[in-house]
């Protein structure tokens, strides 16, 4: 158990890095950089930033599967905490919109803010899917822990063929959904925890492998961008391998996760505190209001940015958004959530007790 706790310190750093990559992805997705619209250095840099978001999604779910797979308790307290966290950011954004950005408010937007999870066109697809996966995790865990290693491996191979190999090489989703994909990645993280602890490959080697696959994937995108100057077919393929289910992204995510899992950085309170705000960083910078206000404002200042200057300027913007979002989330945790934390724990225990009693009566 202590070994797992020690590894968790490494994973907290990975959580920070991958959330930074997700912010970078949103920068590339939402910010208009005129110099990057044609093939060149700027376009390749934006492609690299764009790739990071999908890696971040897979890594976060891998982390969840790895650290949750042995848990038998129903995550009532955590589910309530996340629900209130989502509601805080959503209603907070609605209030700010009402006060400062009246032009942004319409009936559809209000519904998206008031019901941040249950509406299919809600603000946070990742948060919604993550929340449902959390609710299902105790039942998934019982299945995964009951599976013999060989059967578990066969299941992952089958899921890999259906939802990684087929989409990568045929462009067909083949009955895939966001939740089914998250369950697959969760199961992979659980397998690493339960059956793949004895790998002799070192952490740095795994990290180098992730970098190598990243370079190859970026090279493919750059080739498509170059050929796309004269061919619409190739122009449309530049981001083809950037999906979270595509083989290169899955390999990068797994290698990165294993690399940090097997690299001991010791314990660091600062890292742990910053990492505790990771999910809130996603909610703070990627709600409907933030997407419109922050990234539109940044786009207005990127019109004359060209060449190598795009790297430090974009990193500076991404870091600023990350740090401000982190500060907002830490304020929410220590000033707002702290006031009702004990109530969440008590309510969670009551729900778990009721569920346990119901299970005994069957």
SVG drawing of the C-alpha trace seen along z (x, -y; Angstrom):
<svg xmlns="http://www.w3.org/2000/svg" viewBox="-35 -44 50 61">
<polyline fill="none" stroke="black" stroke-width="0.4" points="0.0,0.0 2.9,-2.4 4.3,-1.7 1.1,-2.7 1.0,-5.9 4.6,-6.7 3.6,-6.2 0.7,-8.5 3.1,-11.4 4.6,-10.8 1.1,-10.6 0.2,-14.0 2.9,-15.6 1.6,-13.8 -1.8,-15.1 -0.5,-18.6 1.4,-18.1 -1.6,-16.5 -4.0,-19.2 -1.5,-21.8 -1.7,-19.8 -5.5,-20.0 -5.3,-23.8 -2.9,-23.9 -5.3,-21.8 -8.1,-24.3 -5.7,-27.2 -5.1,-25.5 -8.8,-24.6 -10.3,-28.0 -7.6,-30.7 -7.3,-32.0 -3.7,-32.5 -3.7,-33.8 -0.1,-32.8 -0.9,-29.1 -3.6,-28.8 -1.1,-28.0 1.4,-25.2 4.5,-26.2 6.2,-26.2 3.2,-27.8 0.8,-25.2 3.0,-22.4 3.3,-24.0 -0.5,-24.3 -0.8,-20.7 1.4,-19.7 -0.7,-21.6 -3.8,-20.2 -2.6,-16.6 -2.0,-17.1 -5.7,-17.3 -6.6,-13.8 -3.5,-12.4 -4.7,-14.2 -8.2,-12.6 -6.8,-9.1 -4.2,-9.7 -6.8,-11.0 -9.0,-7.9 -6.0,-5.6 -5.1,-7.2 -8.7,-6.8 -8.7,-3.1 -5.4,-2.4 -6.1,-3.9 -9.8,-3.0 -10.0,0.6 -9.5,2.2 -12.1,0.0 -15.3,1.8 -17.0,-1.2 -19.6,-3.2 -18.1,-6.7 -21.0,-8.6 -19.0,-11.4 -16.9,-11.9 -19.9,-11.9 -21.6,-14.6 -18.4,-16.6 -18.0,-16.6 -21.7,-17.4 -21.4,-20.4 -18.1,-21.4 -19.7,-21.3 -22.7,-23.3 -20.5,-25.9 -18.6,-26.6 -21.7,-26.5 -23.9,-28.8 -20.9,-31.0 -20.4,-31.4 -24.1,-32.1 -24.0,-34.8 -20.9,-36.5 -22.6,-36.3 -25.8,-37.9 -23.8,-40.8 -21.1,-41.5 -22.1,-39.8 -25.8,-40.1 -25.3,-39.5 -24.2,-36.0 -27.4,-35.0 -30.2,-33.2 -32.7,-30.5 -30.5,-27.7 -27.4,-29.0 -29.3,-29.2 -30.3,-25.6 -26.7,-24.5 -25.6,-26.4 -28.3,-25.1 -28.0,-21.5 -24.3,-21.1 -24.3,-17.3 -27.7,-15.8 -28.1,-17.8 -26.5,-16.0 -25.3,-19.3 -23.9,-20.4 -20.7,-22.4 -18.3,-19.6 -18.5,-16.3 -15.5,-15.0 -16.8,-15.9 -20.2,-14.4 -18.7,-11.1 -16.3,-11.0 -19.1,-11.5 -21.2,-8.6 -18.1,-6.4 -17.5,-7.3 -21.1,-6.2 -20.6,-2.9 -17.1,-2.2 -18.0,0.0 -19.8,2.4 -17.1,2.3 -14.5,3.0 -16.3,6.2 -16.2,7.4 -12.6,6.6 -11.4,8.0 -13.3,11.3 -11.8,11.8 -8.8,14.2 -5.7,12.5 -6.1,14.4 -9.7,13.5 -9.0,9.9 -6.3,9.8 -8.5,11.3 -11.2,8.7 -8.8,5.8 -7.5,7.3 -11.0,7.6 -11.9,4.0 -8.6,2.8 -9.5,4.3 -13.0,2.9 -12.3,-0.6 -8.7,-1.3 -7.5,0.8 -10.8,0.5 -11.2,-3.3 -7.5,-3.9 -7.3,-1.9 -10.8,-2.2 -12.1,-5.5 -15.2,-3.7 -16.3,-4.2 -18.1,-0.8 -20.6,-1.3 -18.3,-3.5 -19.5,-6.0 -17.7,-8.3 -18.7,-6.3 -17.8,-2.9 -14.4,-4.4 -13.9,-5.6 -14.8,-2.2 -12.2,-0.6 -9.4,-3.0 -10.5,-2.5 -10.2,1.3 -6.7,0.8 -5.6,-1.2 -7.1,1.4 -5.2,4.2 -1.9,2.3 -2.6,2.1 -3.8,5.8 -1.6,7.7 1.2,5.6 3.4,4.5 6.5,6.5 7.6,4.8 11.4,4.5 11.3,1.4 12.4,-1.7 10.3,-4.9 12.6,-7.0 12.5,-4.5 8.7,-4.6 8.8,-8.4 11.2,-8.3 8.9,-5.9 6.0,-8.3 8.1,-11.1 9.1,-9.0 5.5,-8.1 4.6,-11.8 7.2,-12.8 6.0,-10.2 2.4,-11.3 3.4,-14.9 5.4,-14.0 2.4,-12.3 0.3,-15.4 3.0,-17.6 3.2,-15.4 -0.6,-15.7 -0.4,-19.5 2.3,-19.7 0.5,-17.5 -2.7,-19.2 -1.6,-22.4 -2.4,-20.7 -4.9,-18.0 -8.1,-18.4 -7.9,-14.7 -4.6,-15.1 -5.6,-18.4 -8.5,-16.6 -6.2,-13.9 -3.9,-16.2 -5.6,-15.6 -6.8,-12.1 -4.6,-10.4 -5.4,-12.9 -8.5,-11.2 -8.3,-9.7 -9.1,-6.3 -6.5,-6.4 -3.6,-4.0 -0.7,-6.6 -2.6,-8.6 -3.4,-5.5 0.3,-4.4 1.6,-7.8 -0.9,-7.9 0.0,-4.4 3.8,-5.0 3.5,-8.4 1.5,-6.9 3.9,-3.9 6.8,-6.3 5.7,-8.4 4.4,-5.4 7.9,-3.9 9.8,-7.1 10.2,-8.1 10.3,-11.8 9.6,-11.6 6.9,-13.5 6.2,-17.2 3.4,-19.1 3.4,-21.9 2.9,-19.4 0.1,-17.7 -1.7,-21.0 -1.5,-22.1 -2.6,-18.7 -5.6,-18.8 -6.9,-21.7 -6.6,-19.9 -10.2,-19.0 -11.2,-22.5 -8.7,-23.9 -10.7,-22.1 -14.0,-23.4 -12.8,-27.0 -11.2,-27.6 -13.5,-25.4 -17.0,-26.4 -19.2,-28.1 -18.4,-31.6 -14.7,-31.1 -14.5,-29.6 -16.0,-32.6 -14.5,-35.4 -11.0,-34.2 -10.1,-32.6 -11.7,-35.4 -9.7,-38.0 -6.5,-36.0 -7.3,-35.7 -7.5,-39.5 -3.9,-39.7 -2.5,-36.9 -3.1,-38.5 0.5,-39.6 2.3,-36.7 4.5,-34.8 7.4,-32.4 9.3,-31.2 7.7,-33.9 4.5,-31.8 6.1,-29.3 6.9,-31.6 3.7,-33.7 1.4,-30.6 3.2,-29.0 2.8,-32.2 -0.9,-32.4 -1.5,-28.7 0.5,-29.0 -1.4,-32.2 -4.8,-30.5 -3.6,-27.4 -2.3,-29.4 -5.3,-31.7 -7.7,-28.7 -5.7,-26.9 -6.0,-29.9 -9.7,-30.0 -10.1,-26.3 -7.9,-26.5 -10.1,-29.4 -13.2,-27.2 -11.7,-24.3 -10.3,-26.1 -12.9,-28.9 -16.2,-27.5 -16.0,-23.7 -14.4,-23.6 -17.6,-25.0 -19.7,-22.0 -17.1,-19.3 -18.2,-17.7 -21.8,-17.6 -20.7,-15.9 -18.8,-13.2 -21.8,-12.6 -24.3,-12.4 -22.0,-10.1 -21.7,-7.7 -25.5,-7.6 -25.9,-6.8 -23.3,-4.0 -24.9,-2.7 -28.3,-2.5 -26.8,-0.8 -25.0,1.7 -28.2,2.5 -30.0,2.9 -27.4,5.3 -27.6,7.4 -31.4,7.7 -31.1,9.3"/>
</svg>
